[in-house]
Structures are given as structure tokens and as C-alpha cells.
Amino acid sequence: MKIAFIGLGNMGGPMALNLHKAGHTVQAFDLSKAATEKLAAQGVTLAASATDAVQGAQAVISMLPASQHVESLYLGENGLLAQLPTGTLVIDCSTIAAASAKKVAQAAAVRGLPCLDAPVSGGTGGAMAGTLTFMVGGDDSALALARPLLEKMGANIFHAGAAGAGQTAKICNNMLLGILMIGTSEALALGAANGLDPQVLSEIMRRSSGGNWALEKYNPMPGVMETAPAAKGYAGGFGTDLMLKDLGLAQENATTVKAATPLGGLARSLYAAHSLAGQGGLDFSSIIQLFTPKA
């Protein structure tokens, strides 16, 4: 297929590259010159603008930072939806408010454009390996069209429900992720303060009732897991400010539906404090720095 891919950051770039490697014609665009040049060096065709990227495309995939970026890209007289021919598949993989996803889906339906919200989980490692989990909101027929593309970027595809359901599933998942990363960081910091080897403690907890994804794949303690951002100065990965955004979305949603999420609220406050301390650009696992002494 001919695919327009908009948004080539830590997640979008590897996803677009995997589609390219699978034999699809990818026309990619991002405002970041560094992001586009990285893909161009690997043979991906670059577009001068989002409008240029969608010319002749059979599918449009976007991976953008927040709701306002997605709405700006797709909606209004100058939005992409107004430029796409009937039948063009639209897949937004950003993590945004469910209300924004529904707004885009409704506008797409008016124009005869099958549309999905399909946020992902699995981190930058999953994006590069093509093993992401997609949480999809939208019609069965749109998912059937999208599945061959999603399968080139991910290993798990879950149909959460109607438009917006994918986003709701994603904020629930990321709220839990933020909470468990804080709990894992507290436990490792407590052990280290008592002189335990963090690597030994990590393995003990991993194989015990405290085992979780952070201990398996994304240990926050430096020197324990060479593939984790903690081993690279917390560079790359999933930024603290992005986690803060997602936790904010969860709290906004909880307020709307009158759900009790006290740990989610506390996690948002701790990530906000971490960001205000100047660490917003670091991977979210750097939250362990709140609980460990300064070097």
C-alpha cells in the first residue's frame, strides 16, 4: 500500500520504518529535521508537509504528542480529512483524549473515511522490534482494513470497542504503568538504602509476588538492565512529560465518569514534581531519582 505516516518521533519513526521494510511505500513527514533525516538514511521517502505526504495515499497513520496536535492535523477546512478521497483509511496511534478521538472519527465518517484510534503499548523497544500492542477503537470493517498494516508494526491487536475505546484502554494501561513504576522505584531505592545489590533484589522481586513489567523489561535502577533507558542516562524511551500527559488524561476522564483513582492522582503529582525539577525530557523510569540520594 501507499501510506502517509505523520509523526516520526521515538515511536513513530520505527513504526514507519517497519512498514517500509515490509514493502509498503511510505511517505513520511515530521516537523523535526533530525527525525526525518534518520528515516531518509534508511530509504524512507520524505514529504515536505503533511498535505504532500497524503497525496495518493491509501492509508494515513499518525503518531503525535497530544489531542490538540491530532485535532489540528485532521479537522477543519485545512485539515487532512478534507483532503482525502472517500475510502482512505485513517489510523491515529497517538495517545489522546477519548473525546478527541471520537471527534475525529465522527468527522471522518461524514466524509466516508474508515477511521480508527489505535494507541500503542510496548515502548521504543517494541516499536523497533515490531512487537507493539495496539488498543483499537472503531468499526470492525475499519479494523479489517487496518489489520494487515498493524500486524507489520505490532504483535498484539485488541479491539477495545467503538471510536474512543482504544484511547480509554490506553489511559487505563498507562495509569497503571505510572503507578507500578513508582512502586518499583520505591522498593529498589529502599533495598539500596539498606545495602542490597539492586540487581539481586530485582531478580528476587521479579520472581516473587512483586514481579511486574518494569522488573521484566524496564528496570529503573542504573546498572541492572543494559537495555533499559536507565543504562543510557534515561535518554530516549517514553518521556516523563509524556507520562505526565497520560496521567492527566486519566484524571480528566476519571472526573468525567466520577471514578475513584487516588493512586493515579498521586502518580500524576509525583511525575509533575519530577518534571518541575527539570527532568521532563528524561525517560519516565527516571522517577526513581525522587527516591535515591543525589550522586
MOLIN-V756511 format. One line per field, one symbol per residue. ss: DSSP state (2 for helix, 1 for strand, 0 for the rest). burial: b if it has 16 or more other ideal C-beta (glycine too) atoms within 10 Angstrom, else e. Layout:
ss=???
burial=???
//
This chain:
ss=0111110000022222222220001111100022222222000011000222200000111100002222222200000222200000111100000222222222222200001111111022222220011111100222222222222221111111100022222222222222222222222222222000022222222200000022222000000000002222000000122222222222222222200002222222222222222220001222222200000
burial=eebbbbbbbbbbbbbbbbbbeeebebbbbbeeeebbebbeeeebebbeebeebbeebbbbbbbbbbbebbbebbbeeebbbeebeeebbbbbbbbbbbebbbbbbebbeebebbbbbbbbbbbbbbbbebebbbbbbbbeebbebbeebbeebbeebebbeebbbbbbbbbbbbbbbbbbbbebbebbbebbeeeeebeebbeebeeeeeebebbeebbbbbebbeebbbeeebeebbbbbbbbbbbbbbbebbeeeeeebeebbebbebbbebbeeebbebbbbbbbbbbeeee
//
